Amino acid sequence: MRVVLQRVSRASVTVEGQVAGQIGPGLLLLVGFTSGDSEADLVWMAEKLLGLRVFNDPEGKMNLSLLDVDGGLLVVSQFTLYGDTRKGRRPSFVHAAHPDLAIPLYERFVNLLRERTPGPVETGEFGAMMEVELVNEGPVTLVLERGPSDAAGDGGGGAGG
């Protein structure tokens, strides 16, 4: 499971000229799935995202989470996050989960987020051609990844608290 998180002052997604979802201040999440992603990966990612301290406190330091600021979430499926560009000029998407697997994972992930946050959780439309508009605040953009090999660990290394 791979997520590109962007802190936004506002974001929206439009499908066929109609706004499918929009938020004010919060996080835009571009979400991709691969085979082997599990319920444990979804839960870990939901909790990680909601607890990440990426919003500024009154002193201007990133010390507040989405839950602290009552921000919104806009969750957009994006299989191209698993595009492999190492060979040739055309991306390969063999590592992106097939829709039969990805749709239930996406729906479950959105439900987990809705269960855990009091703020709005909006979505795009899985598999549709979408136009995403955002104002990236900061700018703050992070890439988070969790997969089958991370299930026994903490989901990644690095320093920080």
N, C-alpha and C positions, 0 to 999 in steps of 0.2 A: 504494500500500500504506500502510495506516494502522495504527498500533499504540498502544494505551493500555497503558502499563506501570505496574504498581503493585508497590512493594516490600512484601513480606508476611512475617509471621512464620509464617503457614500459610494455605493456600487449598485448596479442593476444588470439584469440579464433579460434580453428581448428575444422572443421566438416568433417568427413570421409577423413582425411588426407590433406584437403585443408584449407588454412587460410581464414576464413570468415571475420575477422576484426582484425585490429591491430592499436595500437597507440604508440607514444613516450610518453614523460612526460604528465601526466594528471590524470584522474580518471577512475578507473574501477568501474562500477556500476552493482551489482547483484540485480535484481529487481523482486519482487513477488507481486502478486495482490490477493485480496480477494473479495468476493461478497460485494456489496455496495460501492466499489471504484467508484469515479465520476470524471468528468472533472475538478471540483474544486480541487480535491486531486492531480490530475496530474499537474495542473498549479502550485499549491503551491509547490509541490516537485521539479519541474523543476527550479523554481525561487530560492528555498532554496539551491539546489545543486550548481547552478551556482554562487550564492553569498557567499557561505561558504568560510571563510578565513582559508584555510588549507594548503596553500603554504607559504614557507618562504620568508620573505623580506630580504634585504641585511644584516640586523642585526641578521638573523636566527630566527626571531619570525614568527609565523603563522599569517600573516596579509594580505595575498594576496589571491584572489579568482581565480578560473579557468579562468575567463574572464580577470583578470589582467595579467596572465602569458601566455595567448593564448594556453592553454593546450587542449589536446584531451579528448574525452570521448569514452569509450568502454562499451556498454550497453548490458548486458546478462540477458535473462529471467531465473528465477530460482524459480519454484514453491515450492521447498523444504524449502524456507524461512518461509513458513507457516506450516512446519512440527511440529506436536504436539507430544512431547515425554513424557508427564506427566504420561501416563499409559502404561504398558507393555514394550516390547523391540523393537517393530516395530513402526516407526512414523506413525501417522495418518495425512492425508492431506485433511481432510474434510473442512478446512477453506481456502484452496487454491482455487482461482477462476478456474472454468471450462474453458477449452480452448476457448469455444464459447464467453466467456466474456473477458478472459485474452488477447487473441490475439489482439482484437481492442484496448484495453487499452494500451498494450505494443507498438503497432504501433503509436498510438496517442502520447504517452509519448516521443518516439524517435523523432517524428515530432516536438513536442514542443521544445525539446532540440536543434534540428537542426535550428529552427526558431530563437532561442535566443542566439546562440553562433557562432562566426566566425570560431572557430576551427573545426577539424574533429570530426564527431560523427559516430562511427563504431558500428556494432552489431554482435551478434552471429546469430543463426538460431532458432527461437522459436520451442520448442518441440524436437529438435534434441539432440542426445548424443554429447556433446561438451567437448573439452579439453581446459581449460583456463590456460594460463601461464601468470605470472606476476612477476614483481620485485616491491615489496611493499617498497616504499620510506619512511623512518622514523623509524619504520613503523607507518603509520597512517591508522587506520581503524575506521569507525564510522557506527552506525546503526541509520537510520532515519525511522520514521514511521508516517503515516498519514492515517486516516480512517474517516468513516462517523461521528464518535463522535467528531472528531476534527474540523469539518467544520466551526463551529461557533466560535472556539477559534483560538489559534495561532499554533496549531499542537504539542504542548508539553510545558512542563514547564522548569524550570531550570534558572540558572543565566547566565550572559554573555551578550556580546554585539556584 
